[in-house]
Structures are given as C-alpha cells and as structure tokens.
C-alpha cells in the first residue's frame, strides 16, 4: 500500500487528535500534533531565554496561533524526517494558516512538501464537522494525562489516567476564554484553507464528528480505504 499523508481538520473539540491517535495506533501512522510538539519545545528547560520562544509561548498560552513562518519551519523539518523513515503521517489540525499550507514566493508550504514526498494523490484531507455547542461542551470537560498526554473526555472523581495512572490535568488551552480565542482563530485563519485546498485539486471529505469516536473512526477508515 502506498504511503499516505492525512490532514484532519475541524474546530476545537471535533476529535482531530483522537482520530489521529487511532490511525497511529491501528495503522502505523505517525501522529504529528503541531500544538503538542510546539508545546514541548516552548516548555523545555531554558526555552524562556530565547526571545522567539518567549513570543511563541505567549501565543500558545493565550490561544493565538503560532507565528506561521516559525511553525512552517518546525513542521517541515519534522515531516521530512518522518517521510524519509518511510512512515505514513497524520496531522491533527495543521497546517493552521494559509501561509503554512501554501507558503509564498520564498518558501514552499506544507501541501507542496507533502505532494513531493508522498505524491499529491496520496495527500488526504478530512474535515470533522461538529456543532458550536459541542466544541464548548467537549473542551470544557476535557482532562489530559500529565504523563502520557492521553485525554479523558468526561469529568469524574477519578484523578488518574486509565492507561498509565498519571495524574490528570486541565489544559490551559481549555480555559473558556482561551477556547473563545481558539474558535475565532480557527474560523478566521484555518477554516478558509479548506476551500483553497479544493481549488488546488486536493480532495476534502467531510465526516460527521458528533458520534462517539469509534463510530467516527469507521467513517475515517472508509475515507482512507483502510480495512
């Protein structure tokens, strides 16, 4: 089977990360989570000594997207390494801006890089659709493990991860004020990319993201022709 590069789009809380993780666990994709990867860089020891990383950390903590040029370099470098190793790759919500997706006269965007590394016909875009109320409900009730990062989607009295028993924590990204900023960023900067990808010949498949994750995954598998 030919290697695939999959981009999963959708508003905050649509299940992008969950579906990407399922692909990674069942079909040997590398899930490249731009936010998590960037967060690991920004919260590394000594990161605040770098003025650029200070700027990006401020963006991250307030829900504003990373600076596109910084993000594109970071994601492109990692993508080349993953493709060179022969892996499928899946992105959860990235590229998030038109510049990251398509670049400019000086720098090629991620879609051009993926087309070169995987072949344009093997670059698949999935758009998870959910209602606005679902975004607020899911993000407002989300905890993640402080050790393995896996999510716990519903509030309960349990304070530890069911997988590794790490302590659960709330993400700064899921603060109601931050969610509001993230939604605006998505609507103004990320959502318009989808129509531009269609115009450039990429196939975009819409998938209902409202059902339980395993049901959504059945639709994702069908879209990608995975058994």
C-alpha positions as CSV (number, residue, x, y, z in Angstrom):
1,X,0.0,0.0,0.0
2,X,1.3,3.5,-0.9
3,X,2.2,5.7,2.0
4,X,-0.4,8.4,2.9
5,X,-0.3,11.9,4.4
6,X,-3.5,12.8,6.1
7,X,-4.6,16.2,7.4
8,X,-7.6,16.2,9.8
9,X,-9.4,19.5,10.1
10,X,-12.2,20.6,12.4
11,X,-13.0,23.2,15.1
12,X,-11.6,22.7,18.6
13,X,-13.1,19.7,20.2
14,X,-14.0,18.0,17.0
15,X,-11.9,14.9,17.8
16,X,-8.9,15.6,15.4
17,X,-6.4,14.4,17.9
18,X,-8.4,11.3,18.9
19,X,-8.8,10.2,15.2
20,X,-5.2,10.8,14.5
21,X,-4.2,8.7,17.6
22,X,-6.5,5.9,16.4
23,X,-4.8,6.0,13.0
24,X,-1.4,5.9,14.7
25,X,-2.3,3.0,16.9
26,X,-4.0,0.8,14.4
27,X,-2.4,1.6,11.1
28,X,1.1,2.7,12.0
29,X,0.8,6.4,11.1
30,X,3.0,8.9,12.9
31,X,0.6,11.4,14.5
32,X,2.3,14.8,14.2
33,X,0.5,17.1,16.7
34,X,1.8,20.5,15.9
35,X,0.4,22.0,19.2
36,X,1.9,19.3,21.4
37,X,5.2,19.3,19.5
38,X,5.4,23.1,19.8
39,X,4.4,23.0,23.4
40,X,7.3,20.5,24.2
41,X,9.7,23.0,22.6
42,X,8.3,26.0,24.4
43,X,8.2,24.4,27.8
44,X,11.6,22.8,27.5
45,X,14.2,23.9,30.2
46,X,15.7,27.2,29.2
47,X,13.2,28.0,26.5
48,X,12.3,31.4,28.0
49,X,15.8,32.6,27.4
50,X,15.1,32.7,23.7
51,X,13.0,35.8,22.7
52,X,11.4,34.0,19.8
53,X,10.3,31.1,22.0
54,X,9.0,33.6,24.6
55,X,6.9,35.1,21.9
56,X,5.5,31.8,20.7
57,X,4.8,30.6,24.3
58,X,2.8,33.7,24.9
59,X,0.8,33.0,21.7
60,X,0.3,29.4,22.8
61,X,-0.9,30.2,26.3
62,X,-3.5,32.7,25.1
63,X,-4.9,30.6,22.3
64,X,-3.3,32.6,19.5
65,X,-1.8,30.5,16.7
66,X,2.0,30.2,16.5
67,X,3.7,32.6,14.1
68,X,3.2,30.9,10.7
69,X,6.8,31.2,9.5
70,X,8.1,29.6,12.7
71,X,5.5,26.9,12.6
72,X,6.2,26.0,8.9
73,X,9.9,25.5,9.5
74,X,9.3,23.4,12.6
75,X,6.6,21.2,10.9
76,X,8.5,20.9,7.6
77,X,11.7,19.7,9.2
78,X,9.9,17.0,11.2
79,X,7.9,16.0,8.2
80,X,11.0,15.4,6.1
81,X,12.4,13.1,8.8
82,X,9.2,11.1,9.1
83,X,8.8,10.7,5.3
84,X,12.5,9.7,5.0
85,X,11.9,6.9,7.6
86,X,9.1,5.5,5.4
87,X,6.1,6.3,7.7
88,X,2.6,7.4,7.0
89,X,1.8,10.7,8.6
90,X,-1.3,12.3,10.0
91,X,-1.7,15.9,11.2
92,X,-4.4,17.0,13.7
93,X,-5.4,20.5,12.6
94,X,-2.2,21.5,10.9
95,X,-1.4,23.5,8.7
96,X,-3.4,26.1,10.5
97,X,-2.8,29.2,8.3
98,X,-2.7,29.8,4.6
99,X,1.0,30.6,4.7
100,X,1.7,27.3,6.5
101,X,-0.4,25.4,3.9
102,X,0.7,27.2,0.7
103,X,3.8,29.3,1.6
104,X,4.8,32.2,-0.6
105,X,7.3,33.1,-3.4
106,X,10.2,32.5,-1.0
107,X,9.1,29.4,1.0
108,X,7.0,26.4,-0.1
109,X,4.1,25.5,2.1
110,X,3.4,22.1,3.7
111,X,1.0,20.9,0.9
112,X,3.7,21.3,-1.7
113,X,6.2,19.4,0.5
114,X,3.7,16.6,1.1
115,X,2.9,16.4,-2.6
116,X,6.6,16.0,-3.3
117,X,7.3,13.4,-0.5
118,X,4.1,11.3,-0.8
119,X,2.5,12.2,-4.2
120,X,-0.4,14.6,-4.4
121,X,-3.0,11.8,-4.8
122,X,-1.8,10.3,-1.5
123,X,-2.4,13.6,0.4
124,X,-5.9,13.2,2.0
125,X,-7.9,15.9,3.8
126,X,-10.6,15.0,6.3
127,X,-12.9,17.7,7.7
128,X,-14.7,16.8,11.0
129,X,-17.9,18.7,11.4
130,X,-19.5,19.4,14.8
131,X,-21.9,22.0,16.2
132,X,-20.6,25.0,18.1
133,X,-22.2,23.8,21.3
134,X,-20.3,20.6,21.0
135,X,-17.0,22.4,20.9
136,X,-17.7,24.2,24.2
137,X,-19.0,21.1,25.9
138,X,-16.1,18.8,24.9
139,X,-13.3,21.3,25.7
140,X,-14.9,22.4,28.9
141,X,-14.9,18.9,30.2
142,X,-11.5,17.7,29.0
143,X,-8.7,16.5,31.1
144,X,-5.4,15.1,29.8
145,X,-2.8,12.9,31.5
146,X,0.2,14.8,32.7
147,X,2.4,11.8,31.8
148,X,1.3,10.2,28.5
149,X,-1.0,13.1,27.3
150,X,-4.0,10.9,26.6
151,X,-7.3,12.6,27.0
152,X,-10.1,11.9,29.5
153,X,-13.2,13.3,27.9
154,X,-15.6,13.3,30.8
155,X,-15.3,14.8,34.3
156,X,-15.4,12.3,37.1
157,X,-14.0,11.8,40.6
158,X,-11.0,9.9,39.2
159,X,-7.8,11.9,39.2
160,X,-5.6,9.4,37.4
161,X,-5.2,8.2,33.8
162,X,-6.8,4.8,33.0
163,X,-3.8,4.0,30.8
164,X,-0.7,4.9,32.8
165,X,-2.1,6.1,36.2
166,X,-0.6,9.5,35.7
167,X,-2.3,12.5,37.3
168,X,-4.9,14.2,35.1
169,X,-4.7,17.9,34.5
170,X,-6.7,20.6,32.7
171,X,-5.0,22.2,29.7
172,X,-4.5,25.9,29.6
173,X,-6.0,25.7,26.1
174,X,-9.3,24.6,27.5
175,X,-10.0,27.7,29.6
176,X,-13.3,29.2,28.4
177,X,-11.6,32.5,27.4
178,X,-8.9,30.7,25.6
179,X,-11.4,28.4,23.8
180,X,-13.2,31.6,22.6
181,X,-9.9,32.9,21.1
182,X,-9.1,29.5,19.5
183,X,-12.5,29.4,17.9
184,X,-12.0,32.8,16.3
185,X,-8.6,31.8,15.2
186,X,-10.0,28.7,13.6
187,X,-12.9,30.5,11.9
188,X,-10.7,33.3,10.6
189,X,-7.5,31.6,9.7
190,X,-7.9,27.9,9.4
191,X,-11.4,27.2,8.1
192,X,-10.8,29.2,4.8
193,X,-7.8,26.9,4.0
194,X,-10.3,24.1,3.2
195,X,-11.9,25.8,0.2
196,X,-8.4,26.8,-1.1
197,X,-7.2,23.2,-0.9
198,X,-10.2,22.2,-3.0
199,X,-9.3,24.8,-5.6
200,X,-5.8,23.4,-5.7
201,X,-7.0,19.9,-6.5
202,X,-6.9,18.3,-3.1
203,X,-9.9,16.1,-2.2
204,X,-11.6,17.1,1.0
205,X,-14.0,14.6,2.6
206,X,-16.5,15.9,5.3
207,X,-17.1,13.5,8.2
208,X,-19.7,13.9,10.9
209,X,-17.7,14.3,14.2
210,X,-20.7,14.2,16.5
211,X,-20.9,10.4,17.2
212,X,-18.7,8.5,19.6
213,X,-15.1,8.4,18.5
214,X,-15.1,4.7,17.4
215,X,-18.1,5.4,15.1
216,X,-16.3,8.5,13.6
217,X,-13.3,6.3,13.1
218,X,-15.3,3.9,10.9
219,X,-16.0,6.8,8.6
220,X,-12.4,7.9,8.6
221,X,-11.2,4.4,7.7
222,X,-13.7,4.2,4.9
223,X,-12.5,7.5,3.5
224,X,-8.9,6.4,3.6
225,X,-9.8,2.9,2.2
226,X,-8.3,1.2,5.3
227,X,-9.6,-2.3,6.3
